[in-house]
Amino acid sequence: MILKAENIQLNVEVVSRDEAIDRAGEVLVQEGYVKQDYLEKMHAREALTSTYMGNLLAIPHGTEDARDEVIESGLSILLLDEKVQWDGNDVQVVIGIAGKDGEHLEILSKIAIACSEEENVHALLQSKSAEDVLNFFSEVNE
């Protein structure tokens, strides 16, 4: 399953963009979606181009050549306690993505639609449980 309760962390405290990327990547590693080296590729992607998407959302993911590090498609979702600076923008929702065989493009579009309205993102940030987050992103799992 691309997204399950174990992939979701609420009230996460991080002090930087890089720490947020590490946390999102660690969840992907722990849940068996990617190999440890994928984290390095997530930072490399960020160095190439920011994964900040607007509306307090960032979607860090690996570079094109990170395919070999992906075991299966998956997501990690971090809802941050406080906003963190992401290339000069405020971010409070961090969604790590690992996509197998181009699947991540479809996943990305579903997330983008779900988070395209600022009020939706604010509603997501009010989540009290992983279950609330799963309900918000129910379409992504289909």
N, C-alpha and C positions, 0 to 999 in steps of 0.2 A: 504494500500500500504506500502510495506517495506521501500521504500525510496521516499521521496517527498521533494520539495524545502524547506519546513519549518524545515526539519531535518538537513539542511546544513548551516554551519557558516563559513564565509571566514574571513581572517585577524584576527584570534583570538589571543589574547595576554594572555599567561599563563606563570607562572614562574617555574612551577614544573610538574612532572609527575602526582602527586596526583590532582593538580588543573585541569589538562587536563582530567583526568578520571572523576572528578566531573562535568566538563562542558559537556562532552560527555553523561554522565548519566542523567544530568538535561534535556537535549534535549529529551531523551527517556521518561522521566517522563512527561514533558510538553506536548508531542505529544501523550500521552496515551498508550505507548507500555509496560511500566513497572510501578510497584508501587515504592514509594520512597525508600523502603528498598533494592531495587535492587542495589543502589549505594554502599551500604555497602558490598554487595556480589561481586561487581566489584573490590573493594579494597582488599577483601579477596582473590580473584583469583590472583591478582597481587602479593600478599604476597607469594602465593604458587609457582607460576611460572610466569616469565615475559611474557607479551603479545606483546613484541617487535618482529616484523616479518622480519626486514631487510628493506633496501631501504627506510629509513626515515619513515617507517610505524609501527604503533602499533594498535592493535585491542583489546582494553579492553572489557571484557564481564564478566558475573557473574559466580559463581562457579556452580558445578553440582546441588547443592541443592537450587539454586536460581529459579528453575522452577516455584515455586508457586508465585514468584514475577512478572512473565512475563504474561502480558495480551494478547499481540499478537506480532508476530515477527516484528522487526523493526531495522533500522540502524540510527545512527547519524554520521555525518561527519564534522570534524573540520579541516580546513586548517590553520595551525599556522603561525603567522607573522614571528616568529623566531623559530629556532630549540630549543627543550627542551631536557634535559638529561633524558634518560629512561634506567635505569640500565646500565649506562655507554655508551649508544648509542644515537646518534642524532635522534630525531623524529620530523617530521613536519606535518605528516598526522595522525590524530587520528580518528579511526572508531569504535564507540561504537556499540555493537551488543546485541540484545535480541532475542533469538530464542525460538519459541514454538514447542514442539514435535520434537526436533532434527533438525528443519528446518535450524538452524544456521550453521550446518556443510556444507550444500550446499551453503549457502550464503558466508561462509568463503572461500570455494574453489573458487568461482567466483571472490571474491575480490583479493585473492592471485594471481590468473591468471592475472587479470587486472593490478596488481601492481608488477608483477614478474620482469618486466624490469625497470631498474632505470630511463631510459628516459621517460617512461610512467608516473612515479611518478612526475618527474620534469615538465612534461606537465600538469599534474593534478594541481600542485601547481601554474601554470600560470592562472588558472581559474579566470575569472573576475565576474562570477555570479553563483548562484545556478544552473541555467540552464546548464552552461558549465559542472558542476560536474555531474548533472543528465545524460547528454549525455555521459560522460566518463564511468559512471557506468550503462549504459542503460541495459546491459545484466543481471545485478543483479536483476532488477525488473521483469524480465520475468518469 
